[in-house]
């Protein structure tokens, strides 16, 4: 149930982005060049007339306008736009190397689902590994000690919603484990994660309505599709992590189970496909200059770094908690032996 609000938000943003109108909004640097110079106004007028006759989803109406605008564009401006395509095309690979790894995202989501999902959406680029390669098993941690803060926080949110919409004044459910973080630590952390995810979706929405994808001229949802498809390799990685944790807890084995290795390999294959799709997509957008593309990549980089910081901080914190619990357990065992 804690996943539901975030998933509904993703679906809503995806549907909103798929309805973006094309050729009505432009990136500022080349707005006048594309809409006001020489024959550009005539091109847009011819496009409006063609839409009334053939409809906006007819590919020829879009292609004819693109050809008309490009015939009216100076060669130096075309070269600048080509440089922007190189920059945007490299973005999925570069951002994937800067953000949290797939295994780190999966571990964070298993420990703290809402925060993990927000960090996945805030850093959609993924650094993939080799499929079928031998990898080091993850360190098994106690999920309750890590996720209790999130469970406590969302129990109070659920209680507030019930009070507002149902008139119920029941006390929120008590945690079996004491919370490990105060609300003043939880709120900034979740606010940063939400801000990173919203920033990514806003940039996807802006790209979808202010640019055109050359090989899918009438579609305005592809950027949202790329962001949403990052959940596919992520889900494979979460399943692999869950299987590995359950097998390690049940059998005490330190090796990686077969099914866990299979799902990790599938997640890496899906990640490679996701990066390839992003590269093809972002290197095909039209009507954006290098300076505007730098702004887009800069904002995506900021979201990626925020999510990397949150993921690294949280995973390091849970390791510290586990180490303290082990030290306390060893101390208790030693005192019992001395008695």
N, C-alpha and C positions, 0 to 999 in steps of 0.2 A: 504493500500500500504506500510506502514511502517513496516509491518510484513514480507513482501515478501522476502527481502534479507536474513533475519535470517532463515526463513523456507527453502529457497533454499539451504542455507549453511548446514542445518541439513540433508536435503535429500542427498546432495552431500557426506557428511561425512559418512552417513549410507551406501550408495552404495559403497563407497571406502572401508569401513570396511568389508562389506560382501564379498569382493574379496580377503581378506587377505589369504596368503598361509600358510598352517600349516606345522609344523615340519621343518621349515627352520630357525626360530628365537627362542631363548630361553632366559629366565631370567638368569642373569649372575651367580648367586650363584651355581646353579646345572647344568650349561651348560656342563661342562666336564663330570660330572657323567652320564648325560643322553645321551651324544653323543660320548664320547671317551673311557669310561671304559669297559673293558672286551668285552662282546658281543654286546655292543651298536652300533658300526659301522655296524656290520652284520645285526642287526635289521633294521637300516635305509636303508641299501642296499636292503634287502628283501622287504621293503615297497616301495621303488622306482620301483622295478620290478613289484610288484603287481599293482601299480598305472598305469603302462603302459598297463597292461592286463585288469584290471577291471575298472580303472578310479578312480580319487581321491574322488568322491562322493559315492563310494561303502563303506558302513559302515564296512564291514569285513576287508578291508585294514587298516582302522584306528584302529579298535579294536585289530587286530593281532599285530600291532606295539606297542600299549599301553601295551598289555599283555607281549610282549617280553621285553620292557624296564623295566617294573615293576618287572619282574622275575630277571632282572639283577641289581636291585637296592637294596642297603643294607637296613635292617630293620630300623636302626636309621634314615636314610634319609627319609624313608616312614613316620616315626613318625613325623619328622619335617614338611613334606608336609601336614600331617593331621592337625597339629597345625595351619598352614597357612589357611586351609579351615575353621577352626573355626573362625579365625580372620576375614576373608573375609565375611563369612556368617553373622556375627554380624554387619558388616559395614552398610548395609542399615538402620537398626533400630537405631543404635547409631548416624549416621550422620543425620537421620531425626529429632532426638531430638535436635541436635546442630543447625540446619538450621532454616530459617524462616518458620512459619506455613503456612498452605495452604491458610488461609484467608488473611494473610499478603501478600503472593505472588499475590493473586487475586486482592487485593486493589492496590498494586503497578502497576500491569499490566493495570488495568482500568485507573489509573492516568497517567502512562507513559509506553505505550505498549512495546517499544523496550527494555527499561531497565528491565522491568518486565520479558519479555521472556528470556533475557540473564541470569537473576538471577535464573530463573527456570531451565535452562539448566546447569548452573554452580553449582546448588545445587539440583540434581535430587531426592535425598532421601526426603521423605515426612513424617512428623509426623501426623498421622491421628487421628481423634476423633471418638466418638461413633456416628453411624448413628441414625437418628430420635430423637436425644437428643435435648433438649431445649437449645439454645445458645443465647448469647447477641448480639443484632443487631449492625452492624458496625456504626461508626460515619460518617454521610454524610459530604462530603467535596466538595469543588469547584475544579473540574478537571482542568479548564483552568489555574488557578493560579499555579497549580503543573506541568502541562504538557507543559506550554508555552515555557519553556527552551528547551525541546526536540523538539517541533514543530519548533522553531526558528533555532535550530542547523541543523535539517534535511532539512529545506527549503533551507539553504545555500548549503548543500551537493547536493540536487537535482539541484540547480542552477549551481553548478560546473560541474555536469555530463552533463547537457544540453549544457553548453559552450564547453565541450570537444568533445562530440559525435554529437551534432546537430548544433553547431556553433551559438547558440542563446546567446545573451548577455543581456537578460532581467534581471531586478532587481528582487531579490527574493521577494516573497509575504510578505507583512507586516503583523505582528501579530496584531490582534484586542486587545490583552492583552499584556502589557509590559512583557518582559522576566524577570524571577525571578533569573536567575543565569547567570554568565558570562561564556564565553567559557573555561576559565581556570579552572572552577569548573566542567563543563560538561565533558571535555575531559578526565581528570583522572578517573572520575567516570565510564564513559563508557569503558575506557581502562581496568580498573580493572574487570568490568563485562565480557567483551570479553575474557580477559585472563583466568578468572575462567571457562567460558564455554569451551574454547579451551583446557584447561588443562584436563577437564573431558573427552572430546572426545579423546584426545591423550592417556589417560590412558585406555579408552575403546578399542581403536585401538590396543594398546600394548598388553592388555590382550587377545584380540581376535586372535592375530597372534602368541603369545608366550605361550599360554596355550590351553588346550583342555577341553571342557565340557563333563563330563563322559556320560551323558544321551543323548547327541546330538553331537556325536564325529566329524562329518564332517561339522558342521555348525560353521561359524566364524563371525556371525552377531548378536549373542544373546546379547552381551554386549551393542552394539549400540541400539538394540531393547529395552533393559531396560531403557537406557537413554532417548530414544525418547518417550517411553510410559508414561513418567512422564507428558507429555502434556495432557493426557486423564483426570485424576482427576483435573488438573489445569484448563482445559477448562470448566469443570462442575462448578468449584469454581468461575471462571470469570463470567459465565452466572448468577450464584446465586447472586454475588455481583452487577452485572449490573441491575438485576431485583429489588433487594432491594433498590438500589440507585434511580432508576426511580420511583418505587412505593412510596418511602419516599418523593421524590421531588414533585410528583403529588398529593398525598393525605395528606402529612404532618404527616403520621402515624409513631409512634416510634416503633411499633412491627415489627416482621419479617414476610413478606408475605409468603403464603403457598408455592408458586412455588419456592421461594428462599430457603425455608427449604428443599424442595424436592431435589433441585440441590445440596445443601450443603451436604445432606445425601448421594447422589450418588457420590459426590466427595470423601467423606470419605470411602465409600465402595471401590471405584476404587483405592484409596490410599493404603488401606489394601492389596488389590490384588497385587498392584505394589510392595509393600515391601515384600510380600510373594514370588513373582516371583524373586525378587532380592536376597532374602535369599537362595532360592533353587539354583539359578544360580551360585552365588559366592561361595557357599559351595560345588560346584561340579567341580570346575576347577582343572585340574591336572598339574603337573610339575612346581609348584611354591613353593619356600621355605618361611619360616616365615619372614626372613629379607627382602626379595623382597616384600612380602605381606605388611609388615609394610610401605615400601616406597609407595606402591599404596594407602593404606589407608591414609597415611600422606598427600599425594598430594590431594586426594579427600576431606580430612578435611580442607585443606587450602582453596580450592575453596568454600566449604560450609561456612566457616567463613567469607570470603570476601563478599559473597552474603548476608549473615546475617547482616553484618555491613552496606552494602549499603541499604538494605531494611529497617532496623531499622532507619538509618539516614534520609532516604527520607520520611518515614511515620511520623517521629517526626517533620521534617521540615514543612510538609504540615499542620500538626496540629498547629504549631506555626503561620503559615501564616493565617490560618482560625481564630485563636484566635485574631490576630491583626486586621483582617478585621471586626470581630464582635465588638471589642473594638472601632474601628473607627466609625462603624455604630451606636453603642450605644451613643457615644459622639455626633455624628451628630443629633441623635434623641433628646438627652437631650437639645442641644442648640436650636433646633426648638421649643421645648416645652417652653423654657424660654422666647422665643420671643412672 
